[in-house]
Amino acid sequence: MTELPTPGRARGRIAKVVGTLAVLGVCGAAAFWYVRDDKAAPAPAAPEAVPAEVAVASREDVPIYLFGLGTVEAFNTVTVRTQIDGELQKVLFTEGQTVKKGDLLAVIDPRPSQAVLDEARAKVVQDEANLKNAQLILERDVQLTAKQFTTVEQTDDQRTTVQELQGQLAEDQAAVRDAETQLSYTQLTSPIDGRTGIRAVDEGNIVHTTDANGIVVVTQIEPISAISTLSQDDLPAVRAALKAGPVPVTAFTTDGATNLGDGTLSLIDNEIDQAAGTIRLKSTFPNKEQLLWPGQAVQIRILQQVARGATTIPSSALQRGADGFFVYVVDAGDVVRARPVVPGQIAGGRAIIERGLSAGERVVTAGQYRLDDGVRIAPQETAPAAGKTGG
């Protein structure tokens, strides 16, 4: 007969089987997690380089400018007025016409003045005849007095008469000159080269010497002037520039975009505006193209000096931080470092660096928002940009 297993022996076999299965489960789990962790944790990869545009700091001669706002003024402005009363017979100019000095602009009725001149000339002719007759009488009296046919007193009286007639003739000759002057006032000519404005009086009107507006205003715009202001702190620099020689200036539109003409600095005003803390300057421009117009607001650029061998970079490379200006400098391994700098003039898309950077060093000009100290970049050369005409 087959021997049946006892309950104790059966329990032992079950325990062995369970233990074996447990050991196998633990080993399997360990192997599973080992393989999983080995696949989930690969070796760390190097960070990808950040693309950024760079440029090389260069050394060049850079003009240093001072900028101020100003107003264009006519070089000369003359209101053409009548110097006699009368009817305005003719207007011989067109409004806005360019005229030369001496050009006839208008004619006032000359007849009254011509009549006065004719009368004065007739009086002179009469005086000359009277004087000639008196001189003949005086010559005869002198001869008769020498022969004692007449008295000395009579001769002296005749000599006095001659002198009186000479005085009368001189007075009437002066009246002729005055009448000629009055007649010349009937022809109004331009006193300067310039451009006529809007006519204030039409033909046929009676004009008077007391008229406030005159007949027309002539303004000289070739050459032309501009009055501008600078801070009083710039006065020493401007005086030094004037002492060195003629100071070039350029006039721009107020946005600095359009060049309106080149000229020279004429003078510095003799006092400082204490309320505004500014000094006034006067510049002169040939204005051959007539781009400058009286009353026009302009930006004036004054060449203070030329900085020889200055270190310059594109102005886009400059960044402003909590401690001031800085640039991202690129080392030989294309790794960037933030470096503080001291900028000078910034104009025309270029910035002068006075301290903190040397010529030949590379700086980031675009893409700085993605950078920080120690970041490696993929350098891209900055394309040259056209500089602006203004400051």
HELIX and SHEET records of a PDB file:
HELIX    1   1 PRO A    7  ALA A   40  1                                  34    
HELIX    2   2 ARG A  111  ALA A  146  1                                  36    
HELIX    3   3 VAL A  152  SER A  184  1                                  33    
HELIX    4   4 GLN A  232  ASP A  234  5                                   3    
HELIX    5   5 LEU A  235  ALA A  244  1                                  10    
HELIX    6   6 SER A  315  ALA A  317  5                                   3    
HELIX    7   7 GLN A  368  ARG A  370  5                                   3    
SHEET    1   A 5 GLN A 319  GLY A 321  0                                        
SHEET    2   A 5 GLY A 324  VAL A 330 -1                                        
SHEET    3   A 5 ARG A 362  ALA A 366 -1                                        
SHEET    4   A 5 VAL A  50  VAL A  56 -1                                        
SHEET    5   A 5 ILE A 377  GLU A 381  1                                        
SHEET    1   B 8 THR A  98  VAL A  99  0                                        
SHEET    2   B 8 GLY A 194  THR A 196 -1                                        
SHEET    3   B 8 VAL A 216  SER A 231 -1                                        
SHEET    4   B 8 SER A  58  VAL A  80 -1                                        
SHEET    5   B 8 ALA A 297  PRO A 314 -1                                        
SHEET    6   B 8 PRO A 248  PHE A 252 -1                                        
SHEET    7   B 8 ASN A 259  ASP A 273 -1                                        
SHEET    8   B 8 THR A 278  PHE A 285 -1                                        
SHEET    1   C 7 THR A  98  VAL A  99  0                                        
SHEET    2   C 7 GLY A 194  THR A 196 -1                                        
SHEET    3   C 7 VAL A 216  SER A 231 -1                                        
SHEET    4   C 7 SER A  58  VAL A  80 -1                                        
SHEET    5   C 7 ALA A 297  PRO A 314 -1                                        
SHEET    6   C 7 ARG A 350  ARG A 355 -1                                        
SHEET    7   C 7 VAL A 342  ALA A 347 -1                                        
SHEET    1   D 4 GLN A 187  THR A 189  0                                        
SHEET    2   D 4 LEU A 104  ILE A 108 -1                                        
SHEET    3   D 4 GLY A  86  VAL A  91 -1                                        
SHEET    4   D 4 ILE A 206  VAL A 207 -1                                        
SHEET    1   E 3 GLN A 319  GLY A 321  0                                        
SHEET    2   E 3 GLY A 324  VAL A 330 -1                                        
SHEET    3   E 3 VAL A 336  PRO A 340 -1                                        
END                                                                             
